[in-house]
Amino acid sequence: MSIFNIAKGTEFEDLARNLMQAEANGTMMYYALARLAKEQGYDDIAPIFIEAANQEAVHAGFYATLIGKYPQNFWSLVRGLEKAETCGEVKRPSRTRCAQPVFRRQPMRWKSSRVRKDITAS
Ligand SMILES: [Fe+2]
């Protein structure tokens, strides 16, 4: 049984939306703490914050699914994400710069051949 959008129209919908945002905020906070910990030489603590951030992201995704934040048929969204995450590297004119974070990002690559096939098929 899918949990997609089951909170829609229920008394729980607003709470689920607020919890989703709180978990997303927790994700950002823990990743920021991990970065700050590394900057300050606490290399042993940073992975703990990263794990906490990962868990918060899972929780945020759970609530996002409950309220149907993203489409159940997600492949068109994934195709758009892939283009954004690779910064349109194929189509980008050579002198145009992408908005890049301070660190150099690796292009999103799909490891699973099944996923690759699904993306190109739809
Ligand atoms: Fe959480």
Residues whose N, C-alpha, C, O or C-beta is under 5 A from the ligand:
A	BS01	LIG	E23 Q55 E56 H59
